[in-house]
């Protein structure tokens, strides 16, 4: 007690003790910060997949993909998902890891396609919460160029689209891209007109037939002759920019001084014996949304339709789609005269 009282009564001793305590606390704080920074760096390093980093043990992603076997049975034992084009196979799309990825959670998945000769092309896809990383190994392909045997890419967006081909087969299409604005409709137009523009980068992950159209499903048939005049609206044109047996995209151009109005209603027609016949509906309770679209002067207006719910998949033949238009003179008056525009297309065998 005597020593403690002497220490308290000595100001210099008190200052020395305080300095010592501050020094010890500082060391602990710095050590804690360093530890936290190391942990953050370690977590970040573990969550990223980089070209030459270790992915599993001492193997890089490139080395691991190259080490997998070449036959489907052995690959399945390695938990590699086999993806077969042209056949219904839901294993890849129902994979919990892929589902997590599509929902925005960090995940990874390995899968394999096969060449006609039976050589495996193995792909690794990973999402780290920010970017998507893909590595693809083609080294087993006997015809591949050595410079293209392995590739890896990183993109900000993953797209999962569905579409129907010209034969009526329904597909799913999974790809990475550098733009978030692209739609399946735009892709279809690109494919129909020569390919995706160079400024849009797309990396296909996979696509396959998810279901086959039912050949016994109801199909539309010609019913009544359409006897109204078409394409008499001077200064207004309507053209098909893309079509297939299930849908079409149109572009309306108005060069008049009036605002032209049209809606979702259309009449799908088939040519038989020189006459245009309206097609029947494959459902009883059909209806169109009551909405109006404006085609302003010299500004192309785009409109699209998928008619599988109303008319099914079209058989080979000559068709046209007819829409009617009105003119809005100004904000207070409305011309109820109907103008019919038609755009023709051919479904080939």
C-alpha positions, 0 to 999 in steps of 0.5 A: 500500500505504501508503494502504491501511495508513493506511485500515486503521489509521484506525477512523473510515475503516473505519466510513465504508466499512462505512456506505457498503457497507450503504447500497449493498446496501440500495439494491440490495435495495429495488430488487430487492423493488420489481422483484419486486413489480412483476413479481408485480403484472404477472403477476396483472394479465395472468392476470385478465380484468376487465370493462373491462380490455384483452384483446387490443391496445386492445380490451376483451372486450366490444369484441372480442366485438362486433367479430366477424362474424355468419356461421359461416364467417367466425367459423370463420376467427376460431377461434371454435368453432361450437356447434349444439344438437340435432346431434352436434358434438364440436369444442367438447368436444374443444377442447384449451383447454376440456379444460385448463379442465375439468382445472383449468388456466388457459385460455380459449375462444371459441364461438358459438351461433346464433338461429333467424334465424341471428344469432350469440351469441358467448361468451368463457369463461376460467379464471384458476386461481381463478375462471371468467369468462364474457362473452356478446354478444347484440348481433347478435340482432335481437330482443334487448333492448338492456339484455341485449345484453352480460353478464359473470359470475364464478363459482367452479365449472364443472360438466360433466354428462351427462343423457338427455331424455324422448325418450332423447337423450343430452346434455351440459350445461356451466354455471357455478355458485356451489355445488360440491355440486349434482348432475345428479340434483338439477338434473333434479328441479328441472327436473321440479318448476318450476325451480332454486331462487332461492338456487342460481345457475346460468349455462348455458354450453352444452348439446347432443345428444352422441349419439342413442339407437340405435332398433334397440337391444334393448328390454325386453319384458313377461315374467311376471305379478307376483302378489305383494301390494304396498303392504301395509307399514303405516307405510311409503310409497314415492313417485317424485319424478322419472322419465324413460324411462331412470331414476327417483328414489324417496323412502321414508318410514318412520313405524314404530318399526322400522328398515326395510332395503332394497337396490339390487334392484328389479323394473321392471314394465309394465301390460298387460291389467290385469296387471303384468308384469316386464320382461325384461333386455337383457343376459345377465349382470346382477346387483345390488350386495349392499348394505343401506340403512336407512330410519329413522323419520321420516327420508326415505330417497332412492334412485335408479336408471338402468336403461338397462343392464338394460332399455334406454329404456322405450317409452310405457306404464304402468309401476311399480317394485317394491322389497322391504323387511325390518324390523330389530327391533334389533341382534341380530334380523332379520325375514325377512318381505318387504314389497313396495312399488310406485310407478307412473309413465307414459311418454307419447309 
